[in-house]
Amino acid sequence: MTQDKIITLAQFLKWKGLVQTGGEAKHRIQGGEVLVDDLVETRRGRKLTTGHRVTIDGNTYVVELE
């Protein structure tokens, strides 16, 4: 049985360099500025796996975890 890799939304934003700090990630996520799969997501702890689409500042990024 394989286990999917998981990353939180806030971790993903920091990992991709889309925010500089965890505080900025929290502010932008809770402010409704981030979408996951085209829906506003306000939980910074939202778990993401490969294939999820994250949109911020009009740009969409596909989560690819190995």
C-alpha positions in Angstrom: 0.0 0.0 0.0 1.4 3.4 -1.0 0.9 6.6 1.0 0.3 9.8 -0.9 2.7 12.7 -0.2 0.9 15.6 1.5 1.8 19.3 2.0 -0.3 22.0 3.6 -1.4 25.0 1.6 0.7 27.4 3.6 3.8 25.1 3.2 3.1 24.9 -0.6 3.0 28.7 -1.0 6.3 29.1 0.9 8.0 26.2 -1.0 7.1 27.8 -4.3 8.2 31.2 -3.2 4.7 32.7 -3.7 4.9 34.2 -0.2 7.9 35.1 1.9 6.7 34.1 5.4 4.2 31.9 7.2 2.5 35.1 8.4 2.1 36.3 4.8 0.7 32.9 3.8 -1.8 33.0 6.7 -2.9 36.6 5.9 -3.4 35.9 2.2 -5.1 32.5 2.7 -7.5 33.8 5.4 -8.1 36.9 3.3 -9.6 34.8 0.5 -6.8 35.4 -2.0 -6.0 31.8 -2.6 -8.0 29.2 -4.5 -7.7 25.4 -4.5 -9.2 23.7 -7.5 -11.1 26.9 -8.4 -12.7 27.4 -4.9 -11.6 30.0 -2.3 -9.7 28.2 0.5 -9.3 29.9 3.8 -7.6 27.1 5.8 -3.9 27.4 5.7 -3.7 23.8 7.0 -5.6 22.5 3.9 -3.9 19.3 2.9 -2.7 19.1 -0.8 -1.6 16.2 -2.8 -0.3 15.8 -6.4 -2.9 17.1 -8.9 -4.4 19.9 -6.8 -4.4 23.3 -8.5 -3.5 26.4 -6.4 -4.3 29.8 -7.8 -2.9 33.0 -6.4 -2.4 36.4 -8.0 -4.1 35.1 -11.2 -1.5 32.3 -11.7 -2.3 28.6 -11.2 0.2 26.1 -10.0 -0.3 22.3 -10.1 0.9 20.5 -7.0 3.5 17.8 -8.0 4.9 15.9 -5.0 7.3 12.9 -5.4 
